[in-house]
């Protein structure tokens, strides 16, 4: 238990999902933005016993806040064009849906456009901000395969360029937390090694890689796959492809969009069994239309049509263009449709992405000493409360 000082905190009561399992009749004690105790209420430290109660819901479930490492926007805004106010609105929307930490995710674009996103996100992070915490940037491209552009603009695809990354890292140290690239492209191995030496996630995506090329990239340090099964060479019994390598190599964590559109629930179930509790990462890949009605939108600089909540490129209806998913919906889908346990779904939504970011000592689970990023769900897994750094959020 972390040291408890004299200023009172507050208590959240319910079933508490801890790293050791689900605690019935539990409580989480919060003070100065941190968790000071999470466990059985009967064992609540005496120093916390007089603190006021902040939440109690019939059949309430307390779980760690969600960590989304792959999100392009929401509430009508895209990180590619976001200023401080737009980033605040994106973070507010996703916070209201359970996301407590996120990566501002870019699109394949010109270097100048990416420069602007990095500058805007760096400036935003330099101040204390409400809502979901923006931990950094995920560069989804432009170092991808022109054969698998998906909803990325092929005009801006370039080979992996370590000099660009060095320049960005020198200008904004620690801002870039994940880079998606096609590992089969010339220069990819050098970039992967450079990223991993700095603790940056090296992820494959939008790739034409063969199985053997992915394994070689993992040998160089590649450690994640973006939106698994989508925009990569598929599994074939004589050519396992990118998907086969991701499924079989325990060094590679697998992102998945659990919306029933991008991946069949049976495929998610198979992926989850193969990757194990530590290998799956839930993402939204949400674009600007998340939280809004059907209509005409854009992802990056490409026009998008959203119909029945499904986002597709207007000029190529076969191409999905991100999603309108939220983390709470994806979390429910993992449990209710893909058959994951509560513990495994929570790991996929919270602890595993926190580990991917190297932030597992401060976020990702309900433990003393970690930031008080807490979700309260009812018996039907509906979101009833969100706290970020101990501060309640509107939902």
BELJO-V379168 format. One record per helix or strand of 2 or more residues. SS is the DSSP state (~ for helix, > for strand). FROM is the first residue (numbers start at 1). LEN is the number of residues. Records with the same first field share a line. If there is no record, write none. Layout:
# BELJO-V379168
SS: FROM-LEN ; FROM-LEN
This chain:
# BELJO-V379168
>: 10-9 ; 21-11 ; 34-7 ; 52-13 ; 66-6 ; 73-2 ; 77-2 ; 99-7 ; 133-11 ; 176-6 ; 201-4 ; 224-2 ; 253-5 ; 280-4 ; 295-5 ; 302-6 ; 310-4 ; 316-5 ; 374-4 ; 383-6 ; 391-2
~: 41-3 ; 46-3 ; 79-3 ; 84-12 ; 111-15 ; 146-3 ; 154-3 ; 162-10 ; 188-10 ; 211-10 ; 241-8 ; 265-11 ; 327-10 ; 342-15
